[in-house]
């Protein structure tokens, strides 16, 4: 090989080697650039991923908060709806209950008013029969009928009063003693009542409520005391009014019964017709209703001096007036005596005593007098003595005067 050729080949090899080196260097440079760009891209990607994760976390928290708010709002809406439904149901139940209670009260009041009206009609029929019949036996029977009717009217009045109604009768002004006398005539065992006298005068609008009240307390005293005992009525006049005191010798009320009676009579516990239960007792609730309406007061206490129960009715001065003499009712018939002939003190036959009624008060309120109770072994011997002209005349006189006065008075409502 010639030297020139060798040099030429060497030069070519050198150039090839230099080109390869240059290419290698360029490739290395490109690789570094690519790695740098890749690192930057990785850093950017990591940053973006981190930002995305943070954004996702923040958005998820916001979504959770929104979901929680939405759920809470939904629960609140449901609770509000349930509360509205419950309130509507409760209002409906209350309205239905109120309507039912009102319907019951109205029905009882209407029925009681009808009974009172029919009783008054029966009383008028009795009055007419007393004028038309002169048979002793008829008179005795009619007096018993009228007395029974008066008791029936009192019982019906109690239901009317507890149901929110009025007593339904109106009398002219009466003395307190006459009020007690009228009340005595409305109880079954009136012969066992011993009453004193009191000349204080009760205003017209309060007469019937007080008669009903005293009659109710008297009936209670008579029912729960021995048939051989008496019920005494006395009066205590004071600066603020007069108190009618009723003492019996019967069974005392227990502490629980006394407390219950105190709460009812004082108005602390108001009892209406719907709260009386299956065995209604309308006596004390009726008295309490009248006391609230007309301004007097009733109390029970015990034991009294007889070991029994004491009932009191306080009549304030506001219900008392100065006595005035009302005109006597005029009749076409011959004048009748102011009082019937005296009646021998005998006891009526069992089971119910016959009635002896003296002339009624000047205002027409019926009054019955007490006769001594005869021993049981002589009742049969005295039974026939009741059908006598003087007894019938006594009843006839009082009945006619009383009904004539009642016809002049206002009926059915109070002012």
WODABEL-V857537 format. One record per helix or strand. SS is the DSSP state (2 for helix, 1 for strand). FROM is the first residue (numbers start at 1). LEN is the number of residues. Records with the same first field share a line. If there is no record, write none. Layout:
SS: FROM-LEN ; FROM-LEN
This chain:
2: 3-130 ; 136-27 ; 176-9 ; 190-3 ; 204-20 ; 255-12 ; 273-3 ; 283-12 ; 317-3 ; 376-11 ; 389-20
1: 174-2 ; 193-3 ; 201-2 ; 231-7 ; 241-7 ; 297-6 ; 309-8 ; 320-2 ; 357-2 ; 367-2
